[in-house]
Amino acid sequence: MTETTQEKTGLGNYFVANYPPFSFWKPAYLPAAHAALNTVPEPDTPLGLYLHIPFCRKRCKFCYFRVYTDKNARDVETYLDALVHEVTLYSRAPLVGGRPLTFVYFGGGTPSYLSATQLRSLMQRLQAVLPWQGAEEVTFECEPGTLQQHKLEALRELGVTRLSLGVENFDPKILEFNGRAHLEDEIYRAYGWARDLGFEQINIDLIAGMVGENWDNWKECIAKTLALAPDSVTIYQMELPYNTTFSKELRLIGQDEPMNIADWPTKRAWVNYAFDALLAAGYEVSSAYTLVKDRRRTRFVYRDALWHGADMFGAGVASFGHVHGVHLQNVDTWEHYVEMLRRGELPLGRALPVEPRHRLIREMILQLKTGRLETAYFRHKFGTDIWETFRDGFEQLANEGNLIRTAEGVELTRKGLLQVDRLLPVFFDPQHRGSRYT
């Protein structure tokens, strides 16, 4: 875990989104997923719905998600019909049927790629199957250039509570070089419309370390973000998973050749600068990636519910979920996804039943991303003293200046918070360390 003098941004996943790693999920475990869906839910377990909208105007050069830029209007309708059919099938499962939704999340891809008419039809059909009027949060991801005022009006009317604007950067040249489709003027226009319409929470996403970025640009991005004064700001550090355009280019030219990609210490320094600037402006740290204006009013229900073991089923091609102690993911091609639903089958592609110890590790490493852990929570839920069980890992992080022990549990230092994802494998079981994450 010791920092090296040169930490290049190499190929591979940096961000830890789940545990055990995805490479351990297999088609052979699908019977466990079906069994879980036919089980009565555990009391007081929240239920969430994630919907993957895989359409984009352009494919970002750093994107590794399943997205499509070549689908016509008929294709879009075919997919939306399949999505509604999938949610309908889930609604009939004993684990889902009759349970209220705690959160709904429209992700992508670019959900705002859809027209206002398509959005109204999709959301009305979904709500007829699984209503979300009582949900604590309905999040909708947007690319600024795809928004019009009437589309935002529809989203507000249809119950979206948190709008997440994928700004990433404000510099037109950097946006264009990295494959983003929107322009700087479109950011301000979309944000102004959203603010005028009174969305409960507007979040801005930024990426530290886009190709071509430098200190001057980053400082300007933070200044422009502060001028907008969003309710929350999410900052990710640029990574290069194996199937991105940039990663393919790096493999062609050789990883030792420069591509003007900031190294990890530089990206951490940029995020540290952003944290200092936002804290000085009255924001509060909500996680290693997120700062909020008012912690009492600004919540991330989707994140916090998932990190505390909620059930969530992911609808859409390649979507991930977690139900009743089983990880699951849909098939990852358009043709397979649509065909399975035409046959009336849930389009599941792989799964993994998660044993109790690994459920504990999963919640612990994900909650550590908030910057702190409370030992009483884990003692109550899992009957485990996490400090004693994972003493070696905690003491290693403490000795490196990344973590301190508190009366309530543990807390990351700023140093630890800025690089939390690279620290988490210290808590992995031996068989899960060093494996390809995907």
DRENDO-1510 file (C-alpha; in Angstrom, 1 decimal, always signed):
<recs>
REC; n; res; u; v; w
REC; 1; MET; +0.0; +0.0; +0.0 .
REC; 2; THR; +3.0; +2.3; +0.2 .
REC; 3; GLU; +2.9; +5.1; -2.3 .
REC; 4; THR; +5.5; +5.0; -5.1 .
REC; 5; THR; +7.1; +8.0; -6.5 .
REC; 6; GLN; +5.5; +7.2; -9.9 .
REC; 7; GLU; +1.9; +5.9; -9.8 .
REC; 8; LYS; +0.9; +6.0; -13.5 .
REC; 9; THR; -2.7; +5.6; -14.5 .
REC; 10; GLY; -2.4; +2.1; -16.0 .
REC; 11; LEU; -5.0; -0.2; -17.4 .
REC; 12; GLY; -7.6; -1.8; -15.2 .
REC; 13; ASN; -10.4; -1.0; -12.8 .
REC; 14; TYR; -9.5; +1.2; -9.8 .
REC; 15; PHE; -13.0; +1.9; -8.4 .
REC; 16; VAL; -14.3; -0.8; -6.1 .
REC; 17; ALA; -18.1; -1.1; -6.6 .
REC; 18; ASN; -18.9; -4.5; -5.1 .
REC; 19; TYR; -17.5; -7.6; -3.3 .
REC; 20; PRO; -16.6; -10.3; -4.1 .
REC; 21; PRO; -15.2; -9.0; -7.4 .
REC; 22; PHE; -17.3; -9.5; -10.5 .
REC; 23; SER; -14.9; -12.0; -12.0 .
REC; 24; PHE; -16.2; -14.5; -9.5 .
REC; 25; TRP; -19.8; -14.2; -10.6 .
REC; 26; LYS; -20.7; -17.2; -12.9 .
REC; 27; PRO; -23.7; -18.5; -15.0 .
REC; 28; ALA; -23.5; -21.7; -12.9 .
REC; 29; TYR; -24.8; -19.7; -9.9 .
REC; 30; LEU; -28.0; -18.6; -11.6 .
REC; 31; PRO; -30.2; -21.1; -9.8 .
REC; 32; ALA; -29.3; -19.3; -6.6 .
REC; 33; ALA; -30.6; -16.1; -8.1 .
REC; 34; HIS; -33.9; -17.6; -9.1 .
REC; 35; ALA; -34.2; -19.2; -5.6 .
REC; 36; ALA; -33.6; -15.8; -4.0 .
REC; 37; LEU; -36.3; -14.2; -6.1 .
REC; 38; ASN; -38.7; -16.8; -4.9 .
REC; 39; THR; -38.0; -16.2; -1.2 .
REC; 40; VAL; -39.9; -14.0; +1.2 .
REC; 41; PRO; -38.0; -10.8; +1.9 .
REC; 42; GLU; -36.2; -10.2; +5.1 .
REC; 43; PRO; -38.1; -7.7; +7.3 .
REC; 44; ASP; -37.1; -4.0; +7.1 .
REC; 45; THR; -34.9; -4.6; +4.0 .
REC; 46; PRO; -35.3; -1.7; +1.6 .
REC; 47; LEU; -36.0; -2.4; -2.1 .
REC; 48; GLY; -34.6; -0.5; -5.0 .
REC; 49; LEU; -34.9; -0.5; -8.7 .
REC; 50; TYR; -32.1; +0.4; -11.1 .
REC; 51; LEU; -32.9; +1.0; -14.8 .
REC; 52; HIS; -30.2; +1.0; -17.4 .
REC; 53; ILE; -30.9; +3.3; -20.4 .
REC; 54; PRO; -28.0; +2.4; -22.7 .
REC; 55; PHE; -28.3; +5.1; -25.4 .
REC; 56; CYS; -25.8; +7.9; -26.0 .
REC; 57; ARG; -25.1; +10.5; -28.7 .
REC; 58; LYS; -21.4; +9.6; -28.5 .
REC; 59; ARG; -19.4; +7.1; -26.7 .
REC; 60; CYS; -17.0; +8.8; -24.2 .
REC; 61; LYS; -13.4; +7.6; -24.7 .
REC; 62; PHE; -13.2; +6.6; -21.0 .
REC; 63; CYS; -16.5; +4.8; -20.9 .
REC; 64; TYR; -16.7; +1.1; -20.1 .
REC; 65; PHE; -20.5; +0.7; -19.7 .
REC; 66; ARG; -22.7; -1.2; -22.2 .
REC; 67; VAL; -24.0; +1.7; -24.3 .
REC; 68; TYR; -25.1; +2.1; -27.9 .
REC; 69; THR; -24.8; +5.1; -30.3 .
REC; 70; ASP; -26.2; +3.5; -33.4 .
REC; 71; LYS; -29.8; +2.6; -32.5 .
REC; 72; ASN; -32.8; +4.1; -34.4 .
REC; 73; ALA; -36.2; +5.0; -33.0 .
REC; 74; ARG; -37.6; +1.5; -33.6 .
REC; 75; ASP; -34.7; +0.0; -31.7 .
REC; 76; VAL; -35.3; +2.4; -28.8 .
REC; 77; GLU; -39.0; +1.4; -28.5 .
REC; 78; THR; -38.0; -2.3; -28.7 .
REC; 79; TYR; -35.7; -1.8; -25.8 .
REC; 80; LEU; -38.1; +0.2; -23.7 .
REC; 81; ASP; -40.8; -2.5; -24.2 .
REC; 82; ALA; -38.3; -5.1; -23.1 .
REC; 83; LEU; -37.4; -3.0; -20.0 .
REC; 84; VAL; -41.0; -2.7; -18.9 .
REC; 85; HIS; -41.5; -6.4; -19.5 .
REC; 86; GLU; -38.5; -7.2; -17.3 .
REC; 87; VAL; -39.8; -5.0; -14.5 .
REC; 88; THR; -43.2; -6.7; -14.9 .
REC; 89; LEU; -41.6; -10.1; -14.5 .
REC; 90; TYR; -39.7; -9.0; -11.4 .
REC; 91; SER; -43.0; -7.6; -9.9 .
REC; 92; ARG; -44.4; -11.1; -9.9 .
REC; 93; ALA; -41.5; -12.6; -7.9 .
REC; 94; PRO; -42.3; -13.3; -4.2 .
REC; 95; LEU; -39.2; -11.3; -3.2 .
REC; 96; VAL; -40.5; -8.2; -5.0 .
REC; 97; GLY; -44.3; -8.3; -5.3 .
REC; 98; GLY; -46.1; -6.0; -2.9 .
REC; 99; ARG; -43.0; -4.3; -1.5 .
REC; 100; PRO; -42.7; -0.5; -1.7 .
REC; 101; LEU; -39.8; +0.9; -3.6 .
REC; 102; THR; -37.4; +2.9; -1.4 .
REC; 103; PHE; -35.4; +4.3; -4.3 .
REC; 104; VAL; -35.4; +4.3; -8.1 .
REC; 105; TYR; -32.3; +5.1; -10.2 .
REC; 106; PHE; -32.2; +5.8; -13.9 .
REC; 107; GLY; -28.7; +5.4; -15.1 .
REC; 108; GLY; -26.8; +4.8; -18.4 .
REC; 109; GLY; -25.7; +5.4; -20.9 .
REC; 110; THR; -27.7; +8.6; -21.1 .
REC; 111; PRO; -31.3; +8.4; -19.7 .
REC; 112; SER; -31.9; +12.0; -20.9 .
REC; 113; TYR; -31.2; +10.8; -24.5 .
REC; 114; LEU; -34.9; +9.7; -24.5 .
REC; 115; SER; -37.5; +12.2; -25.7 .
REC; 116; ALA; -40.0; +13.7; -23.3 .
REC; 117; THR; -42.7; +11.6; -25.0 .
REC; 118; GLN; -40.7; +8.4; -24.5 .
REC; 119; LEU; -39.9; +9.3; -20.9 .
REC; 120; ARG; -43.6; +9.9; -20.1 .
REC; 121; SER; -44.6; +6.6; -21.7 .
REC; 122; LEU; -41.8; +4.6; -20.0 .
REC; 123; MET; -42.3; +6.1; -16.5 .
REC; 124; GLN; -46.1; +5.8; -16.7 .
REC; 125; ARG; -45.9; +2.1; -17.7 .
REC; 126; LEU; -43.3; +1.4; -15.1 .
REC; 127; GLN; -45.3; +3.0; -12.4 .
REC; 128; ALA; -48.4; +1.0; -13.4 .
REC; 129; VAL; -46.3; -2.1; -12.5 .
REC; 130; LEU; -44.3; -0.9; -9.6 .
REC; 131; PRO; -45.4; +2.5; -8.2 .
REC; 132; TRP; -42.7; +4.8; -6.8 .
REC; 133; GLN; -44.9; +7.7; -5.5 .
REC; 134; GLY; -43.7; +6.8; -1.9 .
REC; 135; ALA; -40.1; +6.3; -2.8 .
REC; 136; GLU; -37.6; +8.4; -0.8 .
REC; 137; GLU; -35.5; +9.1; -3.9 .
REC; 138; VAL; -35.8; +9.0; -7.6 .
REC; 139; THR; -32.5; +9.8; -9.4 .
REC; 140; PHE; -32.1; +10.6; -13.0 .
REC; 141; GLU; -28.8; +10.9; -14.8 .
REC; 142; CYS; -28.5; +13.6; -17.5 .
REC; 143; GLU; -26.1; +14.7; -20.2 .
REC; 144; PRO; -26.6; +18.5; -20.3 .
REC; 145; GLY; -26.7; +18.7; -24.1 .
REC; 146; THR; -29.7; +16.3; -24.3 .
REC; 147; LEU; -31.9; +18.5; -22.1 .
REC; 148; GLN; -34.7; +20.8; -23.0 .
REC; 149; GLN; -37.0; +22.7; -20.7 .
REC; 150; HIS; -40.0; +20.6; -21.5 .
REC; 151; LYS; -38.1; +17.4; -20.9 .
REC; 152; LEU; -37.1; +18.6; -17.5 .
REC; 153; GLU; -40.7; +19.6; -16.8 .
REC; 154; ALA; -41.7; +16.1; -17.6 .
REC; 155; LEU; -39.1; +14.6; -15.2 .
REC; 156; ARG; -40.2; +16.9; -12.4 .
REC; 157; GLU; -43.8; +16.0; -13.0 .
REC; 158; LEU; -43.0; +12.3; -13.1 .
REC; 159; GLY; -41.5; +12.3; -9.6 .
REC; 160; VAL; -37.7; +12.7; -10.2 .
REC; 161; THR; -36.2; +14.1; -6.9 .
REC; 162; ARG; -32.5; +14.1; -7.7 .
REC; 163; LEU; -31.1; +15.3; -11.0 .
REC; 164; SER; -27.5; +14.3; -11.7 .
REC; 165; LEU; -25.8; +16.4; -14.3 .
REC; 166; GLY; -22.8; +14.7; -16.0 .
REC; 167; VAL; -20.7; +17.9; -16.4 .
REC; 168; GLU; -17.3; +16.2; -16.0 .
REC; 169; ASN; -15.4; +19.3; -17.1 .
REC; 170; PHE; -16.2; +22.8; -18.4 .
REC; 171; ASP; -13.5; +23.2; -21.0 .
REC; 172; PRO; -14.8; +22.6; -24.5 .
REC; 173; LYS; -11.5; +21.2; -25.9 .
REC; 174; ILE; -11.1; +18.7; -23.0 .
REC; 175; LEU; -14.8; +17.7; -23.3 .
REC; 176; GLU; -14.4; +17.1; -27.1 .
REC; 177; PHE; -11.1; +15.2; -26.8 .
REC; 178; ASN; -12.5; +12.9; -24.2 .
REC; 179; GLY; -15.6; +12.2; -26.3 .
REC; 180; ARG; -18.2; +14.1; -24.4 .
REC; 181; ALA; -21.0; +15.4; -26.5 .
REC; 182; HIS; -22.1; +18.5; -24.6 .
REC; 183; LEU; -20.8; +22.0; -24.7 .
REC; 184; GLU; -20.1; +24.4; -21.8 .
REC; 185; ASP; -23.1; +26.7; -22.7 .
REC; 186; GLU; -25.4; +23.7; -22.5 .
REC; 187; ILE; -24.3; +23.1; -18.9 .
REC; 188; TYR; -25.4; +26.5; -17.7 .
REC; 189; ARG; -28.6; +26.4; -19.7 .
REC; 190; ALA; -29.7; +23.0; -18.4 .
REC; 191; TYR; -28.7; +23.8; -14.8 .
REC; 192; GLY; -30.7; +27.1; -15.0 .
REC; 193; TRP; -33.8; +25.3; -16.2 .
REC; 194; ALA; -33.5; +22.6; -13.5 .
REC; 195; ARG; -33.0; +25.1; -10.7 .
REC; 196; ASP; -36.0; +27.2; -11.9 .
REC; 197; LEU; -38.2; +24.0; -11.9 .
REC; 198; GLY; -37.3; +23.4; -8.2 .
REC; 199; PHE; -35.8; +19.9; -8.3 .
REC; 200; GLU; -35.2; +18.8; -4.7 .
REC; 201; GLN; -31.6; +18.0; -5.4 .
REC; 202; ILE; -29.3; +18.9; -8.2 .
REC; 203; ASN; -26.0; +17.0; -8.3 .
REC; 204; ILE; -23.0; +17.9; -10.6 .
REC; 205; ASP; -20.5; +15.1; -11.6 .
REC; 206; LEU; -16.9; +16.0; -12.2 .
REC; 207; ILE; -13.9; +13.8; -13.3 .
REC; 208; ALA; -10.5; +14.6; -12.0 .
REC; 209; GLY; -7.9; +13.7; -14.6 .
REC; 210; MET; -9.6; +13.8; -17.9 .
REC; 211; VAL; -7.0; +13.5; -20.7 .
REC; 212; GLY; -5.5; +16.9; -21.4 .
REC; 213; GLU; -6.4; +18.4; -18.0 .
REC; 214; ASN; -4.0; +20.5; -15.9 .
REC; 215; TRP; -3.9; +22.4; -12.7 .
REC; 216; ASP; -5.2; +25.7; -14.2 .
REC; 217; ASN; -8.2; +23.9; -15.9 .
REC; 218; TRP; -9.0; +22.0; -12.7 .
REC; 219; LYS; -9.1; +25.2; -10.6 .
REC; 220; GLU; -11.3; +26.8; -13.1 .
REC; 221; CYS; -13.7; +23.9; -13.1 .
REC; 222; ILE; -14.0; +24.1; -9.3 .
REC; 223; ALA; -14.5; +27.9; -9.4 .
REC; 224; LYS; -17.3; +27.4; -12.0 .
REC; 225; THR; -18.9; +24.6; -9.9 .
REC; 226; LEU; -18.9; +26.9; -6.8 .
REC; 227; ALA; -20.5; +29.7; -8.9 .
REC; 228; LEU; -23.4; +27.3; -9.8 .
REC; 229; ALA; -23.7; +26.3; -6.1 .
REC; 230; PRO; -25.3; +22.8; -6.7 .
REC; 231; ASP; -26.8; +20.9; -3.8 .
REC; 232; SER; -24.1; +18.2; -4.1 .
REC; 233; VAL; -20.9; +17.6; -6.1 .
REC; 234; THR; -19.6; +14.2; -7.0 .
REC; 235; ILE; -15.9; +13.9; -8.1 .
REC; 236; TYR; -14.5; +10.7; -9.6 .
REC; 237; GLN; -10.8; +10.1; -10.4 .
REC; 238; MET; -10.2; +9.1; -14.0 .
REC; 239; GLU; -9.5; +5.4; -14.5 .
REC; 240; LEU; -8.8; +3.3; -17.6 .
REC; 241; PRO; -10.7; +0.0; -17.5 .
REC; 242; TYR; -9.7; -2.5; -20.2 .
REC; 243; ASN; -12.5; -1.9; -22.7 .
REC; 244; THR; -12.4; +1.8; -23.2 .
REC; 245; THR; -11.3; +3.7; -26.3 .
REC; 246; PHE; -8.4; +5.2; -24.4 .
REC; 247; SER; -7.3; +1.8; -23.1 .
REC; 248; LYS; -7.3; +0.4; -26.6 .
REC; 249; GLU; -5.2; +3.3; -27.8 .
REC; 250; LEU; -2.7; +2.8; -25.0 .
REC; 251; ARG; -2.3; -0.8; -25.9 .
REC; 252; LEU; -1.5; +0.2; -29.4 .
REC; 253; ILE; +1.0; +2.8; -28.6 .
REC; 254; GLY; +2.4; +1.1; -25.5 .
REC; 255; GLN; +1.7; +2.1; -21.9 .
REC; 256; ASP; +5.1; +3.7; -21.6 .
REC; 257; GLU; +4.2; +6.3; -24.2 .
REC; 258; PRO; +2.6; +9.5; -22.9 .
REC; 259; MET; -1.1; +10.3; -23.4 .
REC; 260; ASN; -1.2; +13.3; -21.1 .
REC; 261; ILE; -3.1; +11.3; -18.4 .
REC; 262; ALA; -2.5; +12.6; -14.9 .
REC; 263; ASP; -0.9; +10.1; -12.5 .
REC; 264; TRP; -2.7; +9.1; -9.3 .
REC; 265; PRO; -0.9; +11.4; -7.0 .
REC; 266; THR; -1.8; +14.3; -9.2 .
REC; 267; LYS; -5.5; +13.3; -9.3 .
REC; 268; ARG; -5.5; +12.9; -5.6 .
REC; 269; ALA; -4.0; +16.4; -5.3 .
REC; 270; TRP; -6.8; +17.8; -7.5 .
REC; 271; VAL; -9.5; +16.2; -5.5 .
REC; 272; ASN; -7.9; +17.4; -2.3 .
REC; 273; TYR; -8.0; +21.0; -3.7 .
REC; 274; ALA; -11.6; +20.6; -4.6 .
REC; 275; PHE; -12.5; +19.3; -1.1 .
REC; 276; ASP; -10.7; +22.3; +0.5 .
REC; 277; ALA; -12.5; +24.8; -1.8 .
REC; 278; LEU; -15.9; +23.2; -1.3 .
REC; 279; LEU; -15.5; +22.9; +2.4 .
REC; 280; ALA; -14.5; +26.5; +2.6 .
REC; 281; ALA; -17.7; +27.3; +0.8 .
REC; 282; GLY; -19.8; +25.5; +3.4 .
REC; 283; TYR; -20.1; +22.1; +1.9 .
REC; 284; GLU; -19.7; +18.9; +4.0 .
REC; 285; VAL; -18.0; +15.6; +3.1 .
REC; 286; SER; -20.6; +12.9; +2.4 .
REC; 287; SER; -18.2; +10.3; +1.0 .
REC; 288; ALA; -14.8; +9.9; -0.7 .
REC; 289; TYR; -16.4; +11.3; -3.9 .
REC; 290; THR; -19.2; +13.5; -2.7 .
REC; 291; LEU; -19.7; +16.8; -0.9 .
REC; 292; VAL; -23.1; +18.2; +0.0 .
REC; 293; LYS; -24.4; +21.6; +0.9 .
REC; 294; ASP; -26.6; +20.5; +3.8 .
REC; 295; ARG; -26.2; +17.0; +5.1 .
REC; 296; ARG; -29.6; +17.2; +6.9 .
REC; 297; ARG; -31.5; +17.9; +3.6 .
REC; 298; THR; -29.2; +16.4; +0.9 .
REC; 299; ARG; -29.2; +12.6; +1.0 .
REC; 300; PHE; -28.0; +9.8; -1.2 .
REC; 301; VAL; -30.6; +7.1; -0.5 .
REC; 302; TYR; -29.5; +4.9; -3.5 .
REC; 303; ARG; -25.9; +4.8; -2.3 .
REC; 304; ASP; -26.6; +4.4; +1.4 .
REC; 305; ALA; -29.3; +1.8; +1.1 .
REC; 306; LEU; -27.0; -0.3; -1.2 .
REC; 307; TRP; -24.0; +0.1; +1.1 .
REC; 308; HIS; -26.2; -1.2; +4.0 .
REC; 309; GLY; -27.4; -4.4; +2.3 .
REC; 310; ALA; -30.6; -3.3; +0.5 .
REC; 311; ASP; -32.2; -5.5; -2.1 .
REC; 312; MET; -32.0; -4.0; -5.6 .
REC; 313; PHE; -32.8; -5.5; -9.0 .
REC; 314; GLY; -31.2; -4.0; -12.0 .
REC; 315; ALA; -33.3; -3.8; -15.2 .
REC; 316; GLY; -31.7; -3.4; -18.6 .
REC; 317; VAL; -28.9; -4.9; -20.6 .
REC; 318; ALA; -25.8; -5.8; -18.4 .
REC; 319; SER; -27.4; -4.4; -15.3 .
REC; 320; PHE; -26.3; -5.4; -11.8 .
REC; 321; GLY; -28.4; -6.2; -8.8 .
REC; 322; HIS; -28.3; -7.7; -5.3 .
REC; 323; VAL; -31.2; -9.6; -3.9 .
REC; 324; HIS; -31.5; -11.6; -0.6 .
REC; 325; GLY; -27.8; -12.2; -0.4 .
REC; 326; VAL; -27.2; -13.0; -4.1 .
REC; 327; HIS; -25.4; -10.9; -6.6 .
REC; 328; LEU; -26.8; -11.0; -10.1 .
REC; 329; GLN; -26.2; -9.4; -13.5 .
REC; 330; ASN; -28.1; -9.5; -16.7 .
REC; 331; VAL; -26.8; -10.8; -20.0 .
REC; 332; ASP; -24.6; -8.2; -21.7 .
REC; 333; THR; -25.6; -8.1; -25.3 .
REC; 334; TRP; -28.6; -6.4; -26.8 .
REC; 335; GLU; -29.7; -9.4; -28.9 .
REC; 336; HIS; -29.6; -11.8; -25.9 .
REC; 337; TYR; -31.4; -9.4; -23.6 .
REC; 338; VAL; -34.2; -8.7; -26.0 .
REC; 339; GLU; -34.6; -12.4; -27.0 .
REC; 340; MET; -34.8; -13.7; -23.5 .
REC; 341; LEU; -37.6; -11.2; -22.7 .
REC; 342; ARG; -39.4; -12.2; -25.8 .
REC; 343; ARG; -39.5; -15.7; -24.5 .
REC; 344; GLY; -40.8; -14.4; -21.1 .
REC; 345; GLU; -37.6; -15.1; -19.2 .
REC; 346; LEU; -35.7; -12.9; -16.8 .
REC; 347; PRO; -32.5; -12.0; -18.8 .
REC; 348; LEU; -30.0; -13.0; -16.1 .
REC; 349; GLY; -26.5; -13.8; -17.2 .
REC; 350; ARG; -24.5; -14.6; -14.1 .
REC; 351; ALA; -24.8; -14.6; -10.3 .
REC; 352; LEU; -23.0; -15.3; -7.0 .
REC; 353; PRO; -24.5; -16.3; -3.7 .
REC; 354; VAL; -22.7; -14.3; -1.1 .
REC; 355; GLU; -21.8; -16.1; +2.1 .
REC; 356; PRO; -22.3; -14.2; +5.5 .
REC; 357; ARG; -18.6; -13.3; +5.9 .
REC; 358; HIS; -18.5; -11.8; +2.4 .
REC; 359; ARG; -21.7; -9.9; +3.0 .
REC; 360; LEU; -19.9; -8.4; +6.0 .
REC; 361; ILE; -16.8; -7.5; +4.0 .
REC; 362; ARG; -19.0; -6.0; +1.3 .
REC; 363; GLU; -20.8; -3.7; +3.6 .
REC; 364; MET; -17.7; -2.8; +5.5 .
REC; 365; ILE; -15.6; -1.8; +2.5 .
REC; 366; LEU; -18.5; +0.1; +0.8 .
REC; 367; GLN; -19.4; +2.0; +4.0 .
REC; 368; LEU; -15.7; +2.8; +4.5 .
REC; 369; LYS; -16.1; +5.0; +1.4 .
REC; 370; THR; -18.1; +7.4; +3.5 .
REC; 371; GLY; -15.0; +7.9; +5.6 .
REC; 372; ARG; -16.1; +6.1; +8.7 .
REC; 373; LEU; -17.3; +2.9; +10.2 .
REC; 374; GLU; -19.4; +2.3; +13.3 .
REC; 375; THR; -18.5; -0.9; +15.1 .
REC; 376; ALA; -21.9; -1.1; +16.8 .
REC; 377; TYR; -23.7; -1.4; +13.4 .
REC; 378; PHE; -21.6; -4.5; +12.5 .
REC; 379; ARG; -21.9; -6.0; +15.9 .
REC; 380; HIS; -25.7; -5.6; +15.8 .
REC; 381; LYS; -26.2; -6.9; +12.2 .
REC; 382; PHE; -23.4; -9.5; +11.9 .
REC; 383; GLY; -22.5; -10.3; +15.5 .
REC; 384; THR; -18.9; -9.3; +14.7 .
REC; 385; ASP; -16.3; -7.0; +16.2 .
REC; 386; ILE; -14.8; -5.7; +13.0 .
REC; 387; TRP; -11.7; -4.2; +14.7 .
REC; 388; GLU; -10.8; -7.6; +16.1 .
REC; 389; THR; -11.7; -9.6; +13.0 .
REC; 390; PHE; -9.9; -7.3; +10.6 .
REC; 391; ARG; -7.3; -5.9; +13.0 .
REC; 392; ASP; -4.3; -6.5; +10.6 .
REC; 393; GLY; -5.9; -4.5; +7.9 .
REC; 394; PHE; -7.0; -1.6; +10.1 .
REC; 395; GLU; -3.6; -1.4; +11.8 .
REC; 396; GLN; -1.9; -1.4; +8.4 .
REC; 397; LEU; -4.0; +1.5; +7.2 .
REC; 398; ALA; -3.5; +3.3; +10.6 .
REC; 399; ASN; +0.3; +2.8; +10.5 .
REC; 400; GLU; +0.3; +4.3; +7.0 .
REC; 401; GLY; -1.6; +7.4; +8.1 .
REC; 402; ASN; -4.8; +6.5; +6.3 .
REC; 403; LEU; -7.0; +5.7; +9.2 .
REC; 404; ILE; -7.5; +6.4; +12.9 .
REC; 405; ARG; -9.5; +4.5; +15.5 .
REC; 406; THR; -12.3; +6.4; +17.2 .
REC; 407; ALA; -14.6; +5.7; +20.1 .
REC; 408; GLU; -17.4; +4.7; +17.7 .
REC; 409; GLY; -15.2; +2.8; +15.2 .
REC; 410; VAL; -12.7; +4.0; +12.6 .
REC; 411; GLU; -12.4; +7.1; +10.5 .
REC; 412; LEU; -10.3; +7.7; +7.4 .
REC; 413; THR; -7.9; +10.6; +7.3 .
REC; 414; ARG; -8.0; +12.9; +4.3 .
REC; 415; LYS; -5.1; +11.0; +2.9 .
REC; 416; GLY; -7.0; +7.7; +3.2 .
REC; 417; LEU; -10.2; +9.2; +1.9 .
REC; 418; LEU; -8.6; +10.4; -1.3 .
REC; 419; GLN; -7.3; +6.9; -2.2 .
REC; 420; VAL; -9.8; +4.7; -0.5 .
REC; 421; ASP; -10.4; +2.4; -3.5 .
REC; 422; ARG; -6.7; +1.3; -3.6 .
REC; 423; LEU; -6.8; +0.6; +0.1 .
REC; 424; LEU; -9.9; -1.6; +0.2 .
REC; 425; PRO; -8.3; -4.9; -1.0 .
REC; 426; VAL; -6.5; -5.2; +2.3 .
REC; 427; PHE; -9.8; -6.5; +3.6 .
REC; 428; PHE; -10.4; -8.9; +0.8 .
REC; 429; ASP; -10.2; -12.6; +1.5 .
REC; 430; PRO; -6.9; -14.1; +0.0 .
REC; 431; GLN; -8.7; -15.8; -2.9 .
REC; 432; HIS; -10.1; -12.4; -4.0 .
REC; 433; ARG; -6.9; -10.4; -4.0 .
REC; 434; GLY; -5.1; -9.7; -7.2 .
REC; 435; SER; -7.9; -11.1; -9.4 .
REC; 436; ARG; -9.2; -9.1; -12.3 .
REC; 437; TYR; -12.0; -7.0; -10.9 .
REC; 438; THR; -14.5; -7.3; -13.8 .
</recs>
